[in-house]
Amino acid sequence: MLLGLALAILFLKPAALPTWLRWLTLIAAIAAFAGLAYFTFIVVLLWGVVVGLWLLIADSRRQTSIA
């Protein structure tokens, strides 16, 4: 439940994430709120993987542009 609330708050901050990632965050928030159903855990796990990869790619691009 707390993870769903945190993801919903993150969705409401428009400058925090790109649009496609905000919508993916909303889907993950709904899945986290429906945590009683076991299959929703997979959606939240996939969200974590996508966000992690996006952060790695964004950081490597920023490192390249700085150098």
SULWO-V275555 format. One record per residue. N is the residue number from 1. PHI is phi in whole degrees, 0 to 359 (999 if undefined). Layout:
N_PHI, N_PHI
This chain:
1_999, 2_292, 3_296, 4_298, 5_295, 6_297, 7_292, 8_295, 9_295, 10_298, 11_296, 12_283, 13_267, 14_294, 15_274, 16_286, 17_223, 18_294, 19_301, 20_296, 21_283, 22_296, 23_292, 24_295, 25_294, 26_298, 27_297, 28_293, 29_295, 30_297, 31_294, 32_289, 33_294, 34_269, 35_297, 36_291, 37_277, 38_293, 39_293, 40_290, 41_299, 42_295, 43_296, 44_294, 45_296, 46_296, 47_299, 48_298, 49_293, 50_297, 51_295, 52_298, 53_294, 54_298, 55_294, 56_296, 57_293, 58_296, 59_291, 60_292, 61_292, 62_291, 63_296, 64_292, 65_286, 66_288, 67_284
